[in-house]
Amino acid sequence: MKIYTKTGDKGTTALFTGTRVPKHHVRIESYGTIDELNSYLGLLRDQEMDEHSKETLALIQEKLFTVGSILATEPKKDKRLKIPRISSEDIEFLEKEMDKMNEDLPEMTHFILPGGHTTVSYCHIARTVCRRGERMISYLHENEPVPDNVLSYINRLSDYLFVLARKLSKDLKAQEVKWIPEKLDR
């Protein structure tokens, strides 16, 4: 199978169903951002961390391929294709993982500045790409329906990545820098 097809040379690409759309279409931006997120999660998973977190990230990467497949399919035609779905159990899985991590973390009293360790920074980058993906999917949803569980999963995933960044900071003995707004003299 050749990677290059030359069919996109004029600025269009095909959805799962074969429908051609411009490469800047919000649907393409949505699943393209999820693909970018998946790549950052791969980079994050390649860093030094506990095996459970690596395994969880690998499971999340699998789910993101499902999200991408859903987003690459027009809602009117998705019933004909056998595309997996994001379930409420997938969302609950992220919530349970966050709850477990939070048990061992200090209470959060301030916003935290991203950074402190390269691995933590990669996690924060993934979180912000996830938030951008969420914004794109929300924008797509205004024009074409997106399954509710997709939006919920991506929303919960950004929360998971924030908690994971805090856990990684603790595990790597990196300092969490609290954001304390400057007092204004007025």
Backbone as CSV, one residue per row, in Angstrom:
resi,resn,N_x,N_y,N_z,CA_x,CA_y,CA_z,C_x,C_y,C_z
1,MET,0.841,-1.178,0.000,0.000,0.000,0.000,0.886,1.241,0.000
2,LYS,0.639,2.141,-0.916,1.397,3.384,-0.965,0.794,4.388,0.005
3,ILE,1.664,5.152,0.638,1.217,6.189,1.564,0.671,7.386,0.792
4,TYR,1.328,7.727,-0.286,0.860,8.883,-1.059,-0.156,8.452,-2.105
5,THR,-1.233,9.229,-2.190,-2.304,8.907,-3.148,-2.480,10.008,-4.184
6,LYS,-1.977,11.182,-3.887,-2.093,12.369,-4.741,-3.515,12.925,-4.794
7,THR,-4.446,12.303,-4.067,-5.838,12.774,-4.112,-6.031,14.053,-3.306
8,GLY,-5.079,14.385,-2.437,-5.197,15.590,-1.633,-4.420,16.772,-2.185
9,ASP,-3.889,16.617,-3.376,-3.046,17.671,-3.951,-3.780,18.980,-4.225
10,LYS,-5.083,18.929,-4.262,-5.856,20.147,-4.534,-6.528,20.698,-3.269
11,GLY,-6.063,20.229,-2.097,-6.551,20.793,-0.847,-7.802,20.152,-0.286
12,THR,-8.137,18.957,-0.751,-9.280,18.243,-0.175,-8.808,16.900,0.363
13,THR,-9.626,16.319,1.215,-9.337,15.002,1.756,-10.653,14.245,1.915
14,ALA,-10.566,12.945,2.062,-11.771,12.118,2.171,-12.057,11.771,3.625
15,LEU,-13.320,11.843,3.981,-13.770,11.345,5.273,-13.851,9.823,5.187
16,PHE,-14.174,9.184,6.301,-14.294,7.722,6.350,-15.254,7.191,5.282
17,THR,-16.285,7.970,4.999,-17.332,7.533,4.077,-16.981,7.805,2.616
18,GLY,-15.854,8.478,2.381,-15.456,8.798,1.019,-15.814,10.208,0.587
19,THR,-16.662,10.884,1.340,-17.027,12.264,1.028,-15.775,13.133,1.095
20,ARG,-15.566,13.976,0.096,-14.403,14.856,0.067,-14.776,16.211,0.662
21,VAL,-13.890,16.718,1.498,-14.081,18.025,2.133,-12.745,18.769,2.086
22,PRO,-12.780,20.107,2.237,-11.525,20.855,2.289,-10.687,20.425,3.501
23,LYS,-9.384,20.465,3.358,-8.508,20.039,4.448,-8.613,20.952,5.670
24,HIS,-9.189,22.135,5.497,-9.366,23.038,6.630,-10.769,22.921,7.251
25,HIS,-11.563,21.974,6.814,-12.907,21.746,7.351,-12.810,21.480,8.863
26,VAL,-13.774,21.979,9.625,-13.745,21.834,11.079,-13.700,20.362,11.500
27,ARG,-14.278,19.477,10.724,-14.219,18.044,11.044,-12.766,17.552,10.954
28,ILE,-12.045,18.021,9.931,-10.642,17.628,9.768,-9.799,18.246,10.881
29,GLU,-10.068,19.514,11.192,-9.355,20.179,12.300,-9.591,19.424,13.605
30,SER,-10.817,18.932,13.800,-11.151,18.217,15.034,-10.354,16.929,15.161
31,TYR,-10.431,16.067,14.146,-9.713,14.812,14.321,-8.220,14.970,14.111
32,GLY,-7.803,16.017,13.404,-6.380,16.315,13.295,-5.792,16.718,14.639
33,THR,-6.549,17.471,15.404,-6.085,17.869,16.735,-6.037,16.663,17.669
34,ILE,-6.976,15.753,17.528,-6.956,14.528,18.338,-5.746,13.674,17.949
35,ASP,-5.407,13.651,16.671,-4.214,12.928,16.215,-2.953,13.567,16.807
36,GLU,-2.914,14.895,16.818,-1.788,15.608,17.431,-1.689,15.259,18.917
37,LEU,-2.818,15.262,19.603,-2.851,14.887,21.011,-2.302,13.475,21.203
38,ASN,-2.717,12.558,20.347,-2.275,11.174,20.449,-0.753,11.084,20.310
39,SER,-0.192,11.902,19.425,1.260,11.919,19.250,1.956,12.436,20.503
40,TYR,1.398,13.481,21.106,1.982,13.993,22.346,1.874,12.963,23.470
41,LEU,0.780,12.208,23.496,0.658,11.171,24.519,1.704,10.082,24.301
42,GLY,2.016,9.791,23.038,3.093,8.844,22.747,4.428,9.357,23.266
43,LEU,4.694,10.637,23.052,5.918,11.255,23.556,5.944,11.204,25.082
44,LEU,4.830,11.505,25.702,4.730,11.461,27.153,4.962,10.041,27.665
45,ARG,4.359,9.078,27.010,4.487,7.671,27.432,5.927,7.173,27.314
46,ASP,6.715,7.800,26.432,8.117,7.423,26.259,9.028,7.962,27.358
47,GLN,8.477,8.789,28.259,9.269,9.372,29.339,9.329,8.417,30.522
48,GLU,10.189,8.765,31.460,10.341,7.963,32.658,9.138,8.178,33.577
49,MET,8.399,7.108,33.826,7.252,7.144,34.741,6.864,5.723,35.104
50,ASP,5.956,5.602,36.055,5.525,4.280,36.511,4.782,3.537,35.397
51,GLU,4.835,2.225,35.478,4.236,1.377,34.439,2.723,1.553,34.335
52,HIS,2.063,1.737,35.464,0.607,1.896,35.420,0.221,3.121,34.587
53,SER,0.924,4.213,34.782,0.626,5.426,33.999,0.898,5.190,32.515
54,LYS,1.980,4.482,32.213,2.290,4.180,30.805,1.187,3.322,30.181
55,GLU,0.742,2.317,30.920,-0.327,1.440,30.418,-1.629,2.211,30.237
56,THR,-1.932,3.095,31.173,-3.149,3.908,31.074,-3.072,4.818,29.852
57,LEU,-1.923,5.441,29.627,-1.759,6.297,28.449,-1.920,5.499,27.153
58,ALA,-1.424,4.258,27.135,-1.586,3.417,25.939,-3.069,3.112,25.696
59,LEU,-3.813,2.845,26.762,-5.262,2.612,26.618,-5.965,3.873,26.099
60,ILE,-5.558,5.020,26.616,-6.144,6.289,26.170,-5.827,6.518,24.696
61,GLN,-4.612,6.192,24.277,-4.257,6.355,22.866,-5.164,5.506,21.977
62,GLU,-5.482,4.310,22.428,-6.416,3.446,21.683,-7.781,4.128,21.567
63,LYS,-8.260,4.689,22.669,-9.566,5.373,22.663,-9.540,6.594,21.750
64,LEU,-8.400,7.268,21.674,-8.317,8.433,20.801,-8.409,8.048,19.325
65,PHE,-7.973,6.847,18.976,-8.194,6.378,17.603,-9.690,6.185,17.355
66,THR,-10.393,5.712,18.361,-11.850,5.594,18.250,-12.477,6.970,18.074
67,VAL,-12.050,7.937,18.889,-12.570,9.305,18.776,-12.302,9.842,17.373
68,GLY,-11.090,9.645,16.878,-10.745,10.112,15.533,-11.628,9.481,14.468
69,SER,-11.900,8.198,14.598,-12.770,7.500,13.638,-14.182,8.065,13.660
70,ILE,-14.683,8.339,14.849,-16.026,8.919,14.978,-16.061,10.289,14.307
71,LEU,-15.023,11.096,14.592,-14.989,12.453,14.036,-14.779,12.457,12.526
72,ALA,-14.173,11.398,11.996,-13.908,11.315,10.559,-15.098,10.766,9.779
73,THR,-16.209,10.583,10.460,-17.389,9.991,9.838,-18.575,10.933,9.958
74,GLU,-19.235,11.159,8.843,-20.431,12.009,8.861,-21.522,11.335,9.678
75,PRO,-22.212,12.105,10.529,-23.214,11.494,11.415,-24.315,10.746,10.679
76,LYS,-24.697,11.204,9.506,-25.790,10.543,8.777,-25.369,9.187,8.227
77,LYS,-24.062,8.980,8.109,-23.581,7.748,7.496,-22.890,6.817,8.485
78,ASP,-22.778,7.223,9.748,-21.992,6.437,10.695,-22.650,5.125,11.102
79,LYS,-23.944,5.001,10.927,-24.623,3.765,11.328,-24.322,2.605,10.380
80,ARG,-23.947,2.947,9.144,-23.615,1.904,8.177,-22.243,1.290,8.456
81,LEU,-21.368,2.074,9.080,-20.018,1.602,9.365,-19.959,1.046,10.775
82,LYS,-19.112,0.080,10.971,-18.979,-0.524,12.300,-17.833,0.154,13.054
83,ILE,-18.109,1.383,13.493,-17.120,2.159,14.225,-17.374,1.959,15.719
84,PRO,-16.315,1.686,16.486,-16.517,1.574,17.932,-17.035,2.893,18.505
85,ARG,-17.513,2.854,19.687,-18.067,4.031,20.366,-17.288,4.316,21.644
86,ILE,-17.428,5.520,22.127,-16.918,5.881,23.445,-18.081,5.685,24.412
87,SER,-17.851,4.898,25.443,-18.932,4.554,26.370,-18.815,5.362,27.659
88,SER,-19.858,5.316,28.440,-19.814,5.967,29.753,-18.768,5.285,30.638
89,GLU,-18.507,3.999,30.405,-17.479,3.290,31.165,-16.092,3.847,30.861
90,ASP,-15.868,4.275,29.615,-14.579,4.883,29.252,-14.360,6.184,30.029
91,ILE,-15.422,6.942,30.182,-15.352,8.205,30.930,-15.141,7.912,32.413
92,GLU,-15.867,6.933,32.937,-15.723,6.552,34.345,-14.321,6.040,34.643
93,PHE,-13.709,5.365,33.677,-12.338,4.879,33.842,-11.397,6.051,34.136
94,LEU,-11.526,7.132,33.355,-10.689,8.314,33.584,-10.959,8.917,34.961
95,GLU,-12.220,8.963,35.349,-12.581,9.524,36.654,-11.977,8.705,37.791
96,LYS,-12.040,7.387,37.676,-11.472,6.521,38.712,-9.961,6.667,38.781
97,GLU,-9.331,6.797,37.627,-7.873,6.996,37.612,-7.509,8.310,38.292
98,MET,-8.279,9.359,38.031,-8.025,10.647,38.686,-8.221,10.534,40.195
99,ASP,-9.284,9.861,40.603,-9.562,9.707,42.035,-8.408,8.986,42.735
100,LYS,-7.876,7.932,42.096,-6.756,7.184,42.685,-5.521,8.074,42.818
101,MET,-5.218,8.845,41.768,-4.039,9.711,41.820,-4.211,10.801,42.866
102,ASN,-5.401,11.371,42.939,-5.652,12.473,43.870,-5.500,12.075,45.334
103,GLU,-5.708,10.779,45.641,-5.580,10.308,47.019,-4.197,10.591,47.591
104,ASP,-3.174,10.571,46.742,-1.791,10.731,47.198,-1.210,12.110,46.914
105,LEU,-2.038,13.031,46.434,-1.537,14.369,46.091,-1.940,15.382,47.155
106,PRO,-1.095,16.387,47.364,-1.491,17.442,48.303,-2.677,18.225,47.750
107,GLU,-3.442,18.789,48.663,-4.588,19.593,48.253,-4.117,20.746,47.379
108,MET,-4.885,21.044,46.368,-4.535,22.146,45.473,-5.215,23.418,45.964
109,THR,-4.407,24.436,46.223,-4.937,25.686,46.753,-4.786,26.852,45.776
110,HIS,-4.007,26.659,44.720,-3.753,27.709,43.724,-3.663,27.078,42.341
111,PHE,-3.757,27.914,41.332,-3.413,27.443,39.995,-1.926,27.101,40.003
112,ILE,-1.536,26.198,39.107,-0.147,25.748,39.051,0.432,26.125,37.692
113,LEU,1.627,26.692,37.721,2.301,27.024,36.466,2.861,25.739,35.863
114,PRO,2.612,25.498,34.564,3.180,24.308,33.930,4.710,24.331,33.998
115,GLY,5.301,23.175,34.205,6.752,23.071,34.203,7.273,22.333,35.419
116,GLY,8.572,22.474,35.649,9.224,21.828,36.779,10.048,20.623,36.376
117,HIS,9.671,19.988,35.274,10.388,18.818,34.770,9.913,18.604,33.336
118,THR,10.796,18.133,32.487,10.428,17.942,31.077,9.206,17.037,30.927
119,THR,9.154,15.958,31.677,8.019,15.029,31.578,6.716,15.722,31.975
120,VAL,6.765,16.501,33.023,5.582,17.245,33.478,5.160,18.240,32.403
121,SER,6.130,18.902,31.793,5.827,19.878,30.738,5.179,19.194,29.537
122,TYR,5.671,18.022,29.153,5.038,17.281,28.048,3.579,16.964,28.389
123,CYS,3.334,16.622,29.638,1.971,16.309,30.062,1.087,17.547,29.957
124,HIS,1.591,18.697,30.352,0.820,19.934,30.237,0.590,20.325,28.779
125,ILE,1.572,20.084,27.929,1.369,20.358,26.493,0.246,19.469,25.965
126,ALA,0.282,18.189,26.332,-0.794,17.280,25.908,-2.149,17.770,26.419
127,ARG,-2.175,18.257,27.648,-3.435,18.767,28.228,-3.968,19.948,27.422
128,THR,-3.089,20.857,27.034,-3.560,22.032,26.292,-3.979,21.666,24.872
129,VAL,-3.306,20.694,24.260,-3.738,20.214,22.941,-5.094,19.534,23.076
130,CYS,-5.294,18.813,24.175,-6.591,18.183,24.441,-7.683,19.241,24.551
131,ARG,-7.409,20.324,25.246,-8.394,21.413,25.378,-8.699,22.035,24.015
132,ARG,-7.671,22.193,23.171,-7.916,22.722,21.825,-8.794,21.753,21.043
133,GLY,-8.507,20.457,21.179,-9.345,19.458,20.523,-10.782,19.549,20.988
134,GLU,-10.968,19.761,22.272,-12.311,19.910,22.829,-13.019,21.123,22.228
135,ARG,-12.281,22.226,22.095,-12.888,23.428,21.495,-13.279,23.171,20.044
136,MET,-12.435,22.465,19.302,-12.738,22.176,17.895,-13.951,21.247,17.782
137,ILE,-14.001,20.243,18.638,-15.126,19.303,18.605,-16.412,20.022,18.991
138,SER,-16.334,20.916,19.958,-17.501,21.699,20.355,-17.985,22.572,19.196
139,TYR,-17.059,23.161,18.480,-17.395,23.977,17.315,-18.043,23.112,16.228
140,LEU,-17.468,21.944,15.985,-18.059,21.014,15.018,-19.476,20.648,15.449
141,HIS,-19.656,20.401,16.743,-20.955,19.982,17.279,-22.041,21.045,17.067
142,GLU,-21.644,22.316,16.983,-22.622,23.370,16.694,-23.223,23.225,15.306
143,ASN,-22.463,22.619,14.395,-22.900,22.501,12.999,-23.351,21.095,12.614
144,GLU,-22.719,20.103,13.182,-23.044,18.703,12.897,-22.951,17.944,14.214
145,PRO,-23.937,17.115,14.523,-23.933,16.464,15.835,-22.721,15.555,16.047
146,VAL,-22.192,15.630,17.258,-21.110,14.761,17.712,-21.656,14.029,18.933
147,PRO,-21.432,12.734,19.037,-21.952,12.008,20.210,-21.499,12.657,21.522
148,ASP,-22.440,12.785,22.453,-22.156,13.427,23.738,-20.961,12.803,24.447
149,ASN,-20.837,11.480,24.385,-19.746,10.815,25.093,-18.378,11.218,24.546
150,VAL,-18.305,11.622,23.285,-17.031,12.076,22.726,-16.613,13.377,23.404
151,LEU,-17.543,14.319,23.477,-17.239,15.582,24.151,-16.898,15.354,25.622
152,SER,-17.649,14.520,26.295,-17.391,14.242,27.708,-16.036,13.575,27.910
153,TYR,-15.700,12.631,27.044,-14.426,11.912,27.166,-13.249,12.874,27.014
154,ILE,-13.304,13.723,26.016,-12.205,14.657,25.783,-12.117,15.675,26.928
155,ASN,-13.261,16.112,27.427,-13.261,17.020,28.575,-12.612,16.351,29.784
156,ARG,-12.998,15.116,30.057,-12.463,14.393,31.201,-10.986,14.070,30.997
157,LEU,-10.596,13.826,29.747,-9.197,13.511,29.469,-8.294,14.689,29.804
158,SER,-8.724,15.903,29.510,-7.884,17.058,29.855,-7.742,17.164,31.379
159,ASP,-8.812,16.857,32.111,-8.730,16.837,33.573,-7.750,15.760,34.034
160,TYR,-7.851,14.586,33.423,-6.950,13.479,33.760,-5.496,13.906,33.550
161,LEU,-5.219,14.562,32.433,-3.841,14.965,32.130,-3.332,16.000,33.140
162,PHE,-4.219,16.849,33.636,-3.809,17.801,34.668,-3.413,17.060,35.945
163,VAL,-4.253,16.123,36.359,-3.958,15.365,37.579,-2.702,14.523,37.376
164,LEU,-2.547,13.935,36.193,-1.346,13.153,35.904,-0.100,14.040,35.996
165,ALA,-0.180,15.264,35.499,0.961,16.184,35.589,1.332,16.423,37.053
166,ARG,0.333,16.572,37.898,0.597,16.764,39.336,1.234,15.508,39.941
167,LYS,0.730,14.339,39.546,1.295,13.077,40.047,2.744,12.936,39.586
168,LEU,2.992,13.254,38.324,4.353,13.150,37.798,5.289,14.121,38.524
169,SER,4.781,15.306,38.826,5.593,16.269,39.589,5.998,15.666,40.931
170,LYS,5.053,15.042,41.586,5.340,14.421,42.892,6.328,13.273,42.727
171,ASP,6.058,12.383,41.756,6.916,11.215,41.547,8.342,11.618,41.185
172,LEU,8.472,12.672,40.395,9.788,13.105,39.909,10.436,14.136,40.847
173,LYS,9.752,14.409,41.952,10.226,15.392,42.934,10.482,16.756,42.288
174,ALA,9.585,17.101,41.383,9.644,18.409,40.726,8.802,19.385,41.534
175,GLN,9.233,20.610,41.560,8.499,21.624,42.319,7.273,22.079,41.542
176,GLU,6.137,22.109,42.218,4.937,22.718,41.642,4.966,24.197,42.009
177,VAL,4.988,25.037,41.000,5.032,26.471,41.244,3.606,27.004,41.223
178,LYS,3.182,27.538,42.337,1.823,28.082,42.438,1.776,29.451,41.764
179,TRP,0.681,29.692,41.092,0.471,31.011,40.502,-0.227,31.864,41.550
180,ILE,0.467,32.901,41.966,-0.087,33.850,42.938,-0.111,35.206,42.252
181,PRO,-1.292,35.663,41.879,-1.393,36.938,41.138,-0.746,38.081,41.905
182,GLU,-0.091,38.931,41.163,0.506,40.120,41.768,-0.601,41.002,42.337
183,LYS,-0.327,41.577,43.471,-1.310,42.494,44.058,-1.216,43.813,43.316
184,LEU,-2.355,44.319,42.933,-2.402,45.588,42.217,-2.526,46.727,43.209
185,ASP,-1.712,47.736,43.008,-1.793,48.936,43.850,-2.767,49.900,43.200
186,ARG,-3.970,49.890,43.652,-4.994,50.789,43.085,-5.763,51.433,44.177
